[in-house]
Amino acid sequence: MIYGYARVSTIGQDLDIQIEKLKEAGCDKIFIEKFTGTKINRPEFQKIMKVIQAGDTFVATKLDRFARSTIEGLQTTKELFERGIKVHILNLGLIENTPTGRLILANFFAFSEFERDLILERTAEGKQRAKQQPNFREGRPKQYSSKQIAHALDLLEVNSYREVTALTGISKSTLIRAKRLKK
């Protein structure tokens, strides 16, 4: 049996390309999840690790889809190899359970972790630079101005949440939160 694993880190990200590639690779069953790769206790990943058996093949589109650290990646592939499971990373090929295959895999995991660390470092530097700006505000920008919220709250005094949402486009949850903050 060929098992595919597709993962993205956030709910807003799309799994379609990974799923398409896994289907093209002949996967019989595909496990998908939207869960950070920095955690090893990912629910769907744990499911695939329970059902996959000797003679099966584990397929992922890229190395960083199933492991984000060198140690985790090496431990996982070692476990798969010891259980007689083949590992196929689509952008690398079938990983051989040989000294050369394991060496190449270790190097790729190391580079993958290095790349992730560089991204985190650059993000932290950018955030630090942004914090020095006088208008810096952490988090997502506000979608509605305080005038728009105040107007919507005024409308709420004589209209239902549904009516105010239809008139202003401001969601019920945003109105409830604004109403609580106003008190």
Backbone bond lengths (Angstrom), bond angles and torsions (degrees), N, CA, C in turn:
res aa  C-N    CA-C-N  psi(-1)  N-CA   C-N-CA  omega(-1)  CA-C   N-CA-C  phi
1 M - - - 1.452 - - 1.528 108.13 -
2 I 1.321 115.77 143.25 1.466 121.35 178.84 1.528 108.05 -110.67
3 Y 1.332 115.44 118.03 1.457 121.95 -178.74 1.524 109.70 -106.27
4 G 1.328 116.00 128.91 1.452 121.03 176.89 1.511 110.57 -103.35
5 Y 1.318 115.50 151.20 1.465 120.95 177.77 1.521 108.65 -133.59
6 A 1.337 115.29 120.90 1.464 121.68 178.22 1.522 108.10 -121.41
7 R 1.330 115.89 135.85 1.464 119.93 -178.75 1.516 110.54 -146.82
8 V 1.318 115.59 140.68 1.455 122.30 167.33 1.521 107.04 -126.14
9 S 1.319 116.19 160.44 1.461 119.99 -173.48 1.517 114.46 -83.80
10 T 1.337 117.10 -31.64 1.453 119.10 -175.63 1.516 111.42 -127.97
11 I 1.308 115.01 158.64 1.463 121.76 -177.16 1.523 111.22 -60.94
12 G 1.315 118.66 -34.15 1.457 121.60 -178.49 1.523 114.60 -72.02
13 Q 1.319 118.01 -14.74 1.458 121.01 -178.31 1.521 110.60 -81.63
14 D 1.330 115.99 157.36 1.452 122.79 -172.72 1.531 111.45 -107.02
15 L 1.320 116.06 135.74 1.461 122.64 -179.62 1.526 113.20 -97.27
16 D 1.326 118.31 -7.59 1.463 122.84 -171.18 1.527 114.17 -53.98
17 I 1.320 118.24 -45.42 1.471 121.24 -177.38 1.528 110.28 -64.45
18 Q 1.343 116.50 -44.07 1.466 119.75 178.53 1.528 111.09 -62.15
19 I 1.315 116.57 -44.82 1.470 121.01 -179.15 1.528 110.30 -62.06
20 E 1.323 116.37 -43.40 1.466 121.10 178.77 1.533 110.97 -59.80
21 K 1.336 116.62 -45.33 1.465 120.46 -179.79 1.526 111.37 -65.65
22 L 1.327 116.94 -37.68 1.458 120.46 179.22 1.533 111.02 -67.45
23 K 1.328 116.62 -38.19 1.475 120.25 176.46 1.523 110.38 -64.77
24 E 1.350 116.31 -42.42 1.466 120.55 177.75 1.528 111.52 -61.74
25 A 1.338 116.19 -29.78 1.467 121.23 179.88 1.529 111.79 -79.83
26 G 1.326 117.15 -1.56 1.458 121.33 175.83 1.513 115.61 86.94
27 C 1.309 117.99 22.62 1.467 120.44 -179.91 1.526 110.72 -65.11
28 D 1.323 115.36 132.44 1.462 121.75 178.12 1.522 111.26 -79.91
29 K 1.319 116.26 -34.72 1.461 121.93 179.89 1.526 107.49 -141.62
30 I 1.335 115.45 135.62 1.462 120.79 -179.03 1.522 109.11 -120.39
31 F 1.316 115.33 127.18 1.460 122.28 175.85 1.526 106.92 -99.20
32 I 1.328 116.44 128.66 1.465 119.77 -178.76 1.524 110.25 -126.41
33 E 1.336 114.76 147.09 1.461 118.31 174.56 1.514 111.53 -158.49
34 K 1.317 113.17 156.02 1.461 121.80 175.04 1.512 105.17 -114.29
35 F 1.332 114.05 96.53 1.464 121.07 -171.43 1.518 107.56 -157.40
36 T 1.297 117.46 142.76 1.453 120.53 -178.85 1.526 111.40 -60.38
37 G 1.321 115.66 140.36 1.458 121.07 179.93 1.514 113.18 -79.59
38 T 1.320 116.93 -7.29 1.460 119.45 -178.55 1.523 112.21 -77.98
39 K 1.316 117.26 -10.30 1.462 121.72 179.30 1.525 109.27 -107.23
40 I 1.321 116.43 135.34 1.471 120.46 179.03 1.529 110.68 -82.66
41 N 1.316 117.72 -24.23 1.467 121.27 -178.87 1.524 111.55 -85.71
42 R 1.322 115.87 56.66 1.459 120.90 176.32 1.526 107.27 -85.59
43 P 1.339 118.75 127.51 1.473 121.83 -172.84 1.532 114.58 -54.69
44 E 1.326 119.21 -50.23 1.465 121.00 -177.67 1.528 111.50 -69.32
45 F 1.317 116.49 -34.98 1.464 119.99 177.31 1.528 109.91 -64.22
46 Q 1.337 115.68 -40.38 1.462 119.78 178.35 1.535 110.57 -64.36
47 K 1.343 116.69 -37.14 1.474 120.31 178.29 1.526 110.93 -62.77
48 I 1.330 116.24 -46.01 1.467 119.16 -178.92 1.525 110.26 -63.71
49 M 1.318 117.31 -37.23 1.464 120.77 -179.68 1.534 110.98 -67.49
50 K 1.346 117.52 -25.86 1.464 120.79 179.13 1.524 111.77 -80.11
51 V 1.343 117.52 -35.96 1.472 119.59 -173.62 1.520 113.97 -91.50
52 I 1.308 117.89 -23.99 1.463 120.54 -176.29 1.532 109.72 -69.76
53 Q 1.343 116.28 138.52 1.457 120.95 -174.28 1.524 111.28 -129.25
54 A 1.317 115.15 170.92 1.467 121.43 177.67 1.524 109.61 -53.44
55 G 1.328 115.78 135.55 1.460 121.58 -179.47 1.522 113.17 92.16
56 D 1.343 117.09 -16.66 1.459 121.05 178.16 1.528 109.56 -78.48
57 T 1.339 115.12 169.93 1.453 121.08 177.06 1.527 109.10 -124.97
58 F 1.324 115.46 132.12 1.463 122.84 174.86 1.524 106.96 -96.57
59 V 1.349 117.19 127.21 1.462 120.93 -178.25 1.524 109.97 -125.74
60 A 1.326 116.11 133.19 1.462 122.75 171.73 1.523 106.82 -134.79
61 T 1.328 116.96 152.81 1.463 119.46 -177.61 1.521 111.67 -71.44
62 K 1.336 115.94 -37.32 1.464 121.21 -179.41 1.516 108.86 -142.07
63 L 1.307 114.96 157.67 1.459 122.03 -178.41 1.528 112.24 -59.09
64 D 1.329 116.71 -41.89 1.463 119.92 -175.58 1.525 113.16 -74.39
65 R 1.327 118.31 -2.70 1.466 120.57 177.52 1.521 111.38 -76.05
66 F 1.330 118.46 -27.28 1.463 118.42 -179.16 1.516 113.66 -116.19
67 A 1.320 119.93 -10.50 1.463 121.13 177.24 1.520 109.35 -152.14
68 R 1.329 117.28 135.66 1.453 120.72 -180.00 1.520 112.67 -108.56
69 S 1.329 116.95 -12.67 1.458 118.18 178.12 1.526 108.70 -119.99
70 T 1.305 115.28 153.61 1.457 121.18 -179.85 1.522 110.40 -60.47
71 I 1.311 116.85 -46.76 1.467 121.35 -177.45 1.527 110.35 -62.15
72 E 1.331 117.06 -48.67 1.462 120.47 -179.90 1.527 110.85 -60.63
73 G 1.324 116.20 -45.24 1.466 120.63 -179.54 1.518 112.41 -61.30
74 L 1.333 116.14 -44.94 1.464 119.99 -179.86 1.530 111.58 -66.87
75 Q 1.332 116.58 -40.37 1.463 119.82 178.41 1.531 110.93 -63.76
76 T 1.328 116.17 -43.12 1.466 120.60 -178.22 1.524 110.81 -65.78
77 T 1.333 116.87 -47.68 1.469 118.50 -179.46 1.529 110.91 -67.11
78 K 1.320 117.35 -35.00 1.469 120.06 177.08 1.524 109.89 -62.03
79 E 1.329 115.85 -44.85 1.469 120.16 178.24 1.529 110.44 -60.56
80 L 1.331 116.72 -44.86 1.465 120.19 179.38 1.528 110.75 -61.63
81 F 1.336 116.50 -46.83 1.469 120.29 179.12 1.531 111.56 -60.13
82 E 1.344 116.92 -44.09 1.464 121.37 -179.27 1.520 111.46 -63.18
83 R 1.331 116.99 -28.43 1.464 121.65 179.80 1.540 111.27 -88.10
84 G 1.335 117.04 2.45 1.462 120.61 177.73 1.512 113.69 78.80
85 I 1.328 116.39 28.34 1.460 122.38 -178.07 1.528 109.11 -105.72
86 K 1.322 116.14 134.02 1.466 121.12 177.91 1.521 109.04 -81.13
87 V 1.334 116.34 147.77 1.459 122.34 178.89 1.524 108.10 -118.23
88 H 1.339 115.00 122.57 1.461 120.66 -179.79 1.525 108.40 -125.29
89 I 1.317 115.77 113.10 1.458 122.13 175.60 1.523 105.50 -103.03
90 L 1.320 116.88 115.94 1.461 120.51 -168.68 1.525 114.29 -57.64
91 N 1.329 118.27 -37.03 1.470 117.79 -179.46 1.534 112.64 -85.48
92 L 1.342 117.37 -0.32 1.470 121.48 176.99 1.523 112.24 -118.05
93 G 1.313 116.57 -33.38 1.456 121.72 -176.89 1.513 110.63 109.51
94 L 1.328 115.45 -173.36 1.458 121.50 178.91 1.527 108.24 -72.56
95 I 1.320 115.65 125.90 1.466 120.61 -178.86 1.532 108.16 -87.58
96 E 1.297 115.51 123.26 1.459 121.33 -179.12 1.524 110.20 -81.65
97 N 1.320 115.92 141.58 1.463 121.20 173.97 1.528 108.19 -87.67
98 T 1.332 114.01 64.96 1.462 122.34 178.28 1.519 107.31 -129.70
99 P 1.323 118.32 165.08 1.468 118.90 176.86 1.540 111.60 -54.94
100 T 1.325 117.02 -41.93 1.472 120.03 -179.64 1.524 110.76 -67.13
101 G 1.316 117.13 -43.89 1.461 121.17 179.28 1.513 111.86 -60.77
102 R 1.343 116.44 -43.91 1.463 120.71 179.21 1.525 111.60 -67.47
103 L 1.343 117.63 -36.06 1.466 121.41 177.45 1.524 110.42 -64.15
104 I 1.318 116.40 -47.37 1.471 120.46 179.45 1.520 110.20 -61.39
105 L 1.325 116.73 -44.09 1.455 121.50 179.24 1.533 110.88 -61.12
106 A 1.333 117.13 -44.13 1.469 120.97 179.45 1.523 110.55 -59.70
107 N 1.325 116.66 -41.73 1.465 120.00 178.62 1.524 111.41 -64.95
108 F 1.330 117.03 -42.79 1.463 119.78 178.79 1.521 111.31 -63.93
109 F 1.334 117.35 -41.78 1.467 119.85 176.53 1.523 110.78 -61.37
110 A 1.326 116.78 -42.24 1.466 120.67 179.66 1.528 110.57 -61.80
111 F 1.323 116.97 -43.64 1.468 119.91 178.71 1.527 111.37 -66.93
112 S 1.312 116.76 -37.32 1.461 120.89 178.71 1.533 110.40 -62.79
113 E 1.327 116.31 -45.32 1.458 120.63 178.59 1.534 110.23 -65.79
114 F 1.317 117.18 -40.79 1.466 122.35 177.87 1.529 110.30 -59.74
115 E 1.325 116.69 -45.13 1.467 121.36 179.29 1.525 110.64 -61.31
116 R 1.332 117.25 -43.80 1.459 121.19 179.42 1.526 110.25 -63.07
117 D 1.333 117.40 -42.84 1.465 120.93 179.00 1.533 111.39 -62.66
118 L 1.345 116.90 -38.99 1.465 120.04 177.64 1.521 111.33 -64.24
119 I 1.324 116.59 -40.86 1.465 120.57 178.43 1.519 110.15 -61.90
120 L 1.332 116.78 -45.07 1.468 120.56 178.65 1.518 111.47 -62.28
121 E 1.328 116.19 -40.71 1.461 121.24 179.35 1.529 110.79 -63.64
122 R 1.327 116.82 -47.34 1.472 120.35 179.47 1.524 111.25 -63.84
123 T 1.326 116.43 -38.11 1.465 120.07 178.52 1.525 110.30 -63.43
124 A 1.326 116.69 -44.38 1.471 121.25 179.39 1.527 110.97 -63.59
125 E 1.333 116.82 -40.83 1.470 120.49 177.87 1.521 110.57 -63.46
126 G 1.320 116.95 -44.26 1.465 121.37 179.24 1.516 111.61 -62.85
127 K 1.306 116.46 -40.74 1.463 121.11 179.11 1.531 110.23 -66.02
128 Q 1.339 116.09 -41.30 1.467 120.56 178.74 1.530 110.26 -61.44
129 R 1.347 116.12 -43.60 1.462 121.16 177.53 1.527 110.88 -62.44
130 A 1.322 116.59 -43.55 1.462 121.26 -179.14 1.524 111.70 -63.83
131 K 1.335 116.85 -35.78 1.467 120.78 -179.69 1.525 112.36 -64.06
132 Q 1.319 116.83 -20.85 1.465 120.68 179.90 1.529 111.76 -78.85
133 Q 1.332 116.80 -13.44 1.459 120.90 178.63 1.532 109.31 -75.84
134 P 1.343 117.41 140.17 1.471 119.80 -176.73 1.541 113.77 -62.96
135 N 1.332 117.65 -30.24 1.468 120.16 -177.54 1.525 113.22 -95.42
136 F 1.323 117.54 15.44 1.467 120.50 -177.25 1.517 110.42 -64.29
137 R 1.318 115.04 133.52 1.458 121.83 174.36 1.517 107.30 -139.50
138 E 1.324 116.10 121.18 1.460 120.83 -177.94 1.524 110.27 -69.52
139 G 1.327 115.11 148.32 1.463 120.69 175.65 1.512 113.05 93.86
140 R 1.296 113.40 -175.48 1.456 121.13 -178.18 1.528 109.94 -69.98
141 P 1.332 118.34 141.37 1.462 119.55 178.32 1.533 110.77 -65.39
142 K 1.323 115.75 148.38 1.464 120.23 179.07 1.523 108.82 -67.01
143 Q 1.315 114.88 137.30 1.457 120.16 -177.68 1.527 110.80 -83.07
144 Y 1.342 116.56 -29.06 1.462 120.89 -176.95 1.522 109.93 -124.79
145 S 1.308 115.71 143.77 1.461 120.37 179.28 1.526 109.40 -74.95
146 S 1.314 116.12 165.43 1.468 120.14 179.11 1.527 110.39 -64.30
147 K 1.346 117.95 -31.23 1.476 121.60 176.96 1.528 110.40 -65.63
148 Q 1.330 116.46 -42.83 1.466 120.49 179.61 1.528 110.76 -63.80
149 I 1.313 116.92 -41.97 1.465 121.27 179.15 1.528 109.97 -65.63
150 A 1.339 116.80 -44.83 1.468 120.72 179.66 1.530 110.47 -60.54
151 H 1.326 116.31 -42.59 1.471 121.06 178.06 1.534 110.39 -61.62
152 A 1.326 117.24 -44.30 1.463 121.62 179.49 1.534 110.74 -63.35
153 L 1.333 116.91 -39.74 1.465 120.48 178.82 1.528 110.85 -66.43
154 D 1.346 116.90 -36.39 1.468 120.46 175.28 1.529 110.32 -63.50
155 L 1.323 116.41 -42.82 1.464 121.26 178.58 1.528 111.43 -62.50
156 L 1.314 116.10 -31.67 1.462 121.50 -178.47 1.520 112.67 -65.84
157 E 1.313 116.61 -21.29 1.466 119.78 -179.23 1.522 112.01 -67.77
158 V 1.344 117.31 -24.66 1.472 120.45 -178.78 1.531 112.72 -124.22
159 N 1.342 116.86 -0.98 1.467 121.26 -178.41 1.522 110.39 -128.99
160 S 1.313 115.79 162.38 1.464 120.62 176.72 1.534 109.50 -80.79
161 Y 1.333 114.76 166.16 1.468 119.32 176.81 1.529 110.53 -57.57
162 R 1.324 116.54 -43.87 1.463 121.17 -178.82 1.540 110.65 -60.04
163 E 1.328 117.00 -42.52 1.476 120.79 -179.43 1.533 110.93 -66.87
164 V 1.331 116.35 -42.59 1.472 120.28 -179.77 1.525 110.02 -66.53
165 T 1.308 116.88 -39.91 1.466 120.77 176.91 1.520 110.33 -61.41
166 A 1.319 117.14 -42.92 1.473 121.09 178.83 1.527 111.42 -65.04
167 L 1.320 117.20 -37.47 1.474 121.48 -178.75 1.527 112.96 -74.58
168 T 1.343 116.51 -38.93 1.466 119.99 -171.05 1.527 114.62 -107.66
169 G 1.328 116.28 -23.65 1.465 119.75 -175.30 1.521 112.49 84.47
170 I 1.312 116.97 0.82 1.462 121.89 -179.90 1.530 108.00 -85.98
171 S 1.319 116.63 129.36 1.470 120.94 -175.44 1.525 111.71 -67.58
172 K 1.332 113.97 157.65 1.459 120.84 178.62 1.523 110.36 -59.98
173 S 1.334 117.75 -42.75 1.473 120.05 -177.93 1.530 110.95 -63.68
174 T 1.334 117.11 -37.43 1.472 120.21 177.51 1.529 110.15 -66.15
175 L 1.332 116.28 -40.53 1.473 120.33 178.91 1.527 111.04 -64.87
176 I 1.314 117.12 -42.31 1.467 120.92 179.41 1.524 110.17 -63.22
177 R 1.343 116.25 -44.10 1.466 120.27 179.21 1.531 110.72 -62.88
178 A 1.333 117.13 -43.20 1.464 121.14 -179.87 1.531 110.81 -65.69
179 K 1.319 115.84 -36.93 1.462 120.12 179.77 1.526 110.33 -65.82
180 R 1.351 116.63 -40.37 1.464 121.31 177.79 1.538 111.28 -64.14
181 L 1.322 115.92 -41.45 1.466 120.51 -179.00 1.523 111.89 -68.30
182 K 1.310 116.10 -29.20 1.473 121.34 -178.41 1.527 111.83 -69.49
183 K 1.325 116.69 -30.13 1.482 121.10 -176.77 1.482 112.48 -65.93
